[in-house]
Amino acid sequence: MTRRRTFLACAAAGLTVVGVAAQPAAARPAPTASVRLLALNDFHGNLEPPSGSSGRAIDENGETVLAGGAAYIATHLKQLRNRDTLTVAQGDLMGASPLISAAYHDEPSVQFLGDVGVTASAVGNHEFDEGYGELRRIQNGGCHPVDGCSPAGRWRGAKFDYLGANVLLKKNDRPAIRPWTIRRVNGVRVGFIGVVTKTTPSIVTAEGIKDLTFQDEVEAANRAARELKKRHVRAMVLLVHEGDQVKPDARPDECGIVPGAGSRIAQQADPEIDMVLSGHTHQQYVCSVKDPKGAPRLFSSGSSFGRVITEVNLKVDRRTGDIVRSSVKGDNHVVTRDVPADPATEKFVQTWKERVSVIADKPIGKITADLTRTPSPAGETALGDVIADAQLAGTRDLGGQVALMNPGGVRTDLTYAASGSEGDGVVTYGEAFAVQPFSNVMGVTSLTGAQLDALLEQQWTSAGEKILQPSANLRFTIDRSKPVGDRVSAITIDGAAIDPAATYKVAANNFLLGGGDGFTVFTEGTDQVLGQIDLDAFVAYFTAQGTIAPPPLDRISGQ
């Protein structure tokens, strides 16, 4: 007799069936799945705790505290992480980095970020600092084509996906970088889309991206959202390397934004996208904006240099696969240094610090006082002047007659007080590198006097003011009360007024020569020749001068 027939017979006789127990109903899964996102942006290779203002943050109480450093990031991430966590980023993880990372083409920073769990990141404009080919190497692996393998051996590639839905190949309009990726967590799927600011061509060296086009961020994000929807992914997060500015002294969770390029993307992107995590402007904010259908959508950013981690808690409807918007809660956490440093990360950073110390600690010259980026009323800075002088000296053999330096390329001050054991007033190679970390190539182009005038008028645009720093033999006057396009006058070279029809050899880095920062007149120049790296010119100038004093700020007149 079968087991079923035995059971029925015993039941009919009123007998107990030994060993056969009633089975409880299977527990139903919760209708929603909890997910936590932890996000970083604009790390810029700051493995060591950043110094000066770059190492300070305003916390939730409005207090200024020390913040940042890889070992503290690792500790805070561990404290914030639970079993349902994904860690992501919004670009500029590398580039414009301290020497500890940049000396090895930022492999140490990308390694660290992968080790602490970053799984996807929007590509930032600084990821293109060394060109598209180098970005592909960082993503996929292999040793540097010129410098070879780092002391760690052959680079194995990033552990996370770089995403750039709006970065296309010119030749066929196909994606140059993966546009999106899908991750599974707590039984649900979440799609991540990445875009980079469409202004990238104006803020990186043109040669490195000559084969690429940068599409409008919203258009590209919407296309990626449609692709994810076709794959039945409804929970979508946009990682965007673009953002807004905020009011001064904003606390990490405030929404004191001045609506700009970031808000436009956050408000106009496809309603299928549930939140927008941003970067690029180095600001901190947690906001709620309306999507095109009027639904609330999180829009946040987490400062820069590893000083803030953005935590987002949310729930995904298991039936629809979509994020429940009302469940989304964002919170910016300052990466304070009042927690124990993560031992493994601390050891990792120390290893790279020792590897680079031979280069970084080498003295190159002296200063008599701080050389800073503090501007005069006209916009001139002592450090900008010294760099321009160094660039002119470094291009004299190319015919350079005057030099101009973009203020955004001067990344930090040179302080008289010693940063280590080198002694007060001593400038080391590592300090010089921190001032000019981009490895731009110096060059000279021929401009007429009229073009030079037009170039200097481009210091004011709808995006704001960028005053070019001149070499000592170039003088001009500005008048901000006049209309844009008619603010510069009294331009002289070596004490003589410029001749609109004459030709002058103007030196600048290749970022400017390619029209960077909106200085498109540079692209009209002729007979361009390229020379040495800007940092090499800076170091050589210090070596030749021996000791440098802050120059008087009298090259630009007016207010």
Secondary structure, DSSP 8 states (H G I E B T S, - for coil): --HHHHHHHHHHTT---TT-----------SEEEEEEEEE---TT--S---GGGGEEE-TTS-EEEB--HHHHHHHHHHH--TTEEEEE-S-SSSS--HHHHTTTTHHHHHHHHHTTEEEEE--GGGGTT-HHHHHHHHH---BTTTB-BTTBS----SSEEE-TTEEETTT--BSS--EEEEEETTEEEEEEEEE-TTHHHHS-GGGGTTEEE--HHHHHHHHHHHHHHTT---EEEEEE---EE-TT--TT---EE--HHHHHHHHS-TT--EEEE-SS--EEEEEEE-TTS-EEEEEEE-STT-EEEEEEEEEETTT--B-GGG-EEEEEE-BSSS---HHHHHHHHHHHHHHHHHHT-EEEEESS-B-----TTS--HHHHHHHHHHHHHHGGGT--EEEE-GGG--S-B-SS-SSSS-TTEEEHHHHHHHS-S--EEEEEEEEHHHHHHHHHTTEETTEE---EE-TTEEEEE-TTS-TTS-EEEEEETTEE--TTSEEEEEEEHHHHTTGGG-GGGGG-EEEEEEEEHHHHHHHHHHHHSEE----S-SEEE-
